[in-house]
Amino acid sequence: MTGIRLCAALLLGPLFVSAQNLKEFEKKVTEFTLTNGLHFIIAERHEAPVVSFHTYVNAGSVDDPSGATGIAHMFEHMAFKGTETIGTTNRPEEKKALDALEAAYDRLEAEQNKARKADPKRVQALEAQVQQAIERAQAFVVPNEYPRLIEENGGVGLNAGTNFDSTEYFYSLPSNRIELWFLLESQRFIEPVFREFYKERDVVLEENRMRVESSPQGRLLEDFLATAFEAHPYRNPAGGWPSDIVNLRISDARKFFQKYYVPGNITIAIVGDVNPAQARRLAEQYFSPLAARPLPPRVHTEEPPQPGPKTAVVESPSQPLLVIGYKRPDQYDKDDPVFDIISGILSGGRTSLLYQDLVRDKQLALEAEAGDTFPDGRYPNLFIFFVAPGLGHSVEENEKEIDALLQRFEAQQVDAETLAREKTKARAGVIRRLASNAGLANLLASYYAAYGDWRKLFTSLDEIDKVTADDVQRVARQYFVTPSRTVAYTTATQAPAPGGKPGGPQ
């Protein structure tokens, strides 16, 4: 953290530390909902001529259709490909080329769907036609014109992210370029162009190879989730399964957009040197053409009760890694702030129990962390432990020590000093995020989307303050139980023995 940001955090501290000061902050916030359902939250900060924008879509990989996992992530990539007028040399001709491409792909899929009856030579010929159609459509593309336009106008921090529960788009601009943001952001959602879809599909596949197939940690976490969740879509990777990604079509992206990118499912936060009246006028001008549509359904698949502990083993040549997860309720549960405090006590830096026990004192691990919400919080999820065993120590040793640590944690109440320290650290964590316009815009949008009121950002701090030592002990005893546990770890790849069978004990 820079000195400037630290100073800002200290100045903001008295304002943001509790709901008691909420009314002071409310004076700087304007919010409104367009007739189509799109909600805006405007927070004024006039210290610098900069504005941060955060678009929060209440849909993520958990909403991917069966057989089309990864489509939420793909649409995120599409949103940076431009508009009807930006990113193309000739939109009418480009559209014809894209339509011809889809027709060629339809013919290819029709032949492939014949399965064993498909003619291999015809499939090969149709694949060539699809590739030629891709190249014809690509000829009309002006690569990266959309992000370049933003950067040329002083934009910084341009990015997006697809999470399990949400998809978010964000960047900052000088305050005298605010109308440019309204133009660009509205156009990519009013009429998405699905430009370079199949080229970008290859990019997503490469991302998967880098983050999962070439990453022991990524592969372990992927297998861990697929084991921990039997039915709920939290079991699917946020980026999708490779076999689904390679078969995604523009029609899949268009259906996903029509279903989930509805105005009532989108929240936009704008923070910085902004005039609320001007922002409302521009919002109505640019976003009102976005047609109102019904809200999408929530995921109705519920994870069945776990009948007993689960284990996943991943062969990897890397150092051993261990993940342990316990089922916990969603973020709306009354005990959600208790999990925050437990996570801090167990894993909050050098004063934490995991660090002192596994890393410092017994030197069983190089790293030992806990996370209170994984992979996301809208639905029942997991409290996890992630451990990198030290040289000469095994995952079994670390798992055994974590079990012993949790038994001690459940048996003895946390002392008042530790509890107070973790509450202070939790508050400081929020304050740090509030120090920047981008951080505040993120929090305002996400809290409104999750809870229907951005004020939950403040009242949640009061909820943390109310957590007692009894609460910590009760929740630990209730949820850190063997039947709800899932363990995943890596193990050294076994060399084949003579005869082609794996080596090792038989």
Order of alpha helices (4+ residues) and beta strands (2+ residues): alpha-alpha-beta-beta-beta-alpha-alpha-alpha-alpha-beta-beta-alpha-alpha-alpha-alpha-alpha-beta-alpha-beta-beta-alpha-beta-beta-alpha-alpha-alpha-alpha-alpha-beta
